[in-house]
């Protein structure tokens, strides 16, 4: 069993020099694009689940409702992100130079 201490834990979290450096996300644009893609995927999954339920391919109403709620929450989060971006933009526009 390996002795666990803060020092060993921190060393395990540090990237090694021999490991290839992965390119970090370039910023907010990538984060926003990822959020939009995930929201779209959740919406498509919910739509497919509803279609499958209505055509009789699926019989589990609970899973359909869960996918619909997941899509709803994802959309709400995306709308709130948009609202915050618009508020930040408006605040920047109001700044005196």
Secondary structure as the mmCIF struct_conf table of DSSP 4:
data_model
#
loop_
_struct_conf.conf_type_id
_struct_conf.id
_struct_conf.beg_label_comp_id
_struct_conf.beg_label_asym_id
_struct_conf.beg_label_seq_id
_struct_conf.end_label_comp_id
_struct_conf.end_label_asym_id
_struct_conf.end_label_seq_id
HELX_RH_AL_P HELX_RH_AL_P1 UNK A 6 UNK A 13
BEND BEND1 UNK A 14 UNK A 14
HELX_LH_PP_P HELX_LH_PP_P1 UNK A 15 UNK A 16
BEND BEND2 UNK A 17 UNK A 19
HELX_LH_PP_P HELX_LH_PP_P2 UNK A 20 UNK A 25
BEND BEND3 UNK A 27 UNK A 27
HELX_RH_AL_P HELX_RH_AL_P2 UNK A 28 UNK A 55
TURN_TY1_P TURN_TY1_P1 UNK A 56 UNK A 56
BEND BEND4 UNK A 57 UNK A 57
HELX_RH_AL_P HELX_RH_AL_P3 UNK A 61 UNK A 94
#
